[in-house]
Amino acid sequence: MTTSMTTPMTTPQILFIAHAPSPNTAALRDAVTAAIHAETAVRLITRSPFDVGAEDALDADGVIIGTTENIGAMAGATKDFFDRSYNDLLEVSAGKPVAAYIRAGLDGTGTTRGLESIFTGLRWRQTHPVTVLKGAWDDGFPAKAAELGLTLAAGVELGLY
């Protein structure tokens, strides 16, 4: 009689760091969360930047960042996460897949540059260009954010990232 040993498969885990200080940014967060829950089997952990640390990012198979642009720069809440966690992530999280969206009243340039510099320093693998949702609120923004988040989550689930 032959027996086979199977390795238990682990459910991929995505950390979604969502800064949502307004009803519109909460709608972005909720759209990403709903899409990932509806279309994948990944375990999604959604947290405010104030409620997440380096250990959460280290435990995740991928990271989604949702932030606002304030006065032409990354939201202080999102920067606070990186200020507290950067050194603990440095050298131990290289290759981690990451995607980000920015809700920008201006053009998103400063925030995009800041995020991409951090991703480069950590050697995280940016799976998609930063999605900038700029200007006056557009009812299509939640779908764009959801598509970005779902694409990263599905790629992690399928082992592409």
C-alpha positions in Angstrom: 0.0 0.0 0.0 1.3 3.4 -0.9 0.6 6.4 1.1 1.2 9.9 0.0 2.3 12.8 2.1 0.7 16.0 1.3 2.0 19.4 2.4 -0.8 21.5 3.8 -1.3 24.5 1.7 -1.3 27.8 3.5 -3.8 30.6 2.6 -1.9 33.6 1.3 -2.2 36.7 3.4 -2.5 40.3 2.1 -2.0 43.3 4.3 -4.0 46.3 3.2 -2.8 49.4 4.9 -5.7 51.8 4.2 -5.7 55.5 5.3 -9.4 56.4 5.1 -10.0 59.7 6.8 -13.1 60.6 4.8 -16.3 59.0 3.4 -14.7 58.9 -0.1 -11.5 57.3 1.1 -13.5 54.8 3.1 -15.4 54.0 -0.1 -12.0 53.2 -1.7 -11.0 51.0 1.2 -14.4 49.2 1.2 -14.3 48.6 -2.6 -10.8 47.0 -2.4 -11.9 44.8 0.6 -15.1 43.7 -1.1 -13.4 42.8 -4.4 -10.7 40.8 -2.7 -13.3 38.9 -0.5 -15.6 38.2 -3.5 -12.9 37.1 -6.0 -10.1 35.4 -4.0 -9.5 33.1 -1.2 -6.7 35.1 0.3 -6.8 36.2 3.9 -7.1 40.0 3.9 -6.0 42.0 6.9 -7.2 45.6 6.6 -5.7 48.1 9.0 -5.2 51.8 9.5 -1.6 52.9 9.2 -1.7 53.8 12.9 -2.7 50.2 13.8 -0.1 48.3 11.8 3.6 47.6 12.4 6.6 45.9 10.7 5.6 42.4 12.0 2.2 42.7 10.2 4.0 43.4 6.9 6.5 40.6 7.5 3.7 38.2 8.1 2.0 39.2 4.8 2.6 37.6 1.4 1.8 41.0 -0.2 1.0 44.6 0.8 -1.5 47.1 -0.6 -1.1 50.7 0.4 -4.1 53.1 0.2 -3.1 56.7 1.1 -4.1 60.3 0.6 -2.0 63.1 -0.7 -1.9 66.0 1.7 -0.3 69.3 0.6 1.5 67.5 -2.2 3.0 64.7 0.0 2.1 61.3 1.4 -0.4 61.4 4.3 1.3 61.7 7.7 -0.5 58.6 8.8 1.0 56.5 6.1 4.4 58.0 6.6 4.1 57.2 10.3 3.8 53.5 9.5 7.0 53.7 7.4 8.8 55.8 10.0 8.0 53.2 12.7 8.7 50.1 10.5 11.2 50.9 7.8 14.4 49.8 9.7 12.7 46.6 10.9 11.7 45.8 7.4 15.0 46.7 5.8 17.0 43.6 4.6 14.4 41.1 5.7 11.4 41.9 3.4 13.1 42.2 0.0 10.9 41.0 -2.9 7.6 41.5 -1.1 5.0 42.4 -3.7 3.3 45.8 -3.2 0.8 47.9 -4.9 -0.5 51.4 -4.0 -3.2 53.9 -4.8 -3.3 57.5 -3.9 -6.3 59.7 -3.5 -4.8 63.0 -4.6 -6.4 66.4 -4.7 -3.4 67.6 -6.7 -1.4 65.5 -9.1 0.0 62.8 -6.9 3.6 63.3 -8.0 5.1 63.9 -4.6 3.3 61.0 -3.0 4.2 58.7 -5.8 7.8 59.7 -5.6 7.8 59.1 -1.8 6.2 55.7 -2.0 8.4 54.5 -4.9 11.5 55.7 -3.0 10.4 53.7 0.1 9.6 50.6 -2.0 13.0 50.8 -3.7 14.8 51.2 -0.4 13.0 48.2 1.0 13.5 46.3 -2.2 9.8 45.5 -2.4 8.6 44.4 -5.8 6.1 47.0 -7.1 3.7 44.9 -9.1 1.9 47.8 -10.8 2.5 51.5 -11.2 1.0 53.6 -8.4 -2.6 54.3 -9.2 -3.3 58.0 -8.7 -6.9 59.0 -8.3 -6.6 62.7 -8.8 -8.7 65.7 -8.9 -12.4 66.1 -8.0 -14.1 62.9 -6.8 -15.1 60.5 -9.6 -17.5 57.7 -8.9 -15.2 55.4 -10.9 -12.4 55.8 -8.4 -13.5 52.9 -6.1 -13.5 50.5 -9.1 -10.0 51.5 -10.1 -8.8 51.0 -6.5 -10.6 47.6 -6.3 -9.0 46.5 -9.6 -5.5 47.3 -8.3 -6.1 45.5 -5.0 -7.7 42.5 -6.7 -4.9 42.2 -9.2 -2.2 42.1 -6.5 -4.3 39.6 -4.4 -5.0 37.3 -7.3 -1.4 37.4 -8.3 -0.3 36.4 -4.9 -2.9 33.7 -4.7 -1.8 32.2 -8.0 1.9 32.4 -7.0 2.7 35.0 -9.7 4.3 37.3 -7.2 
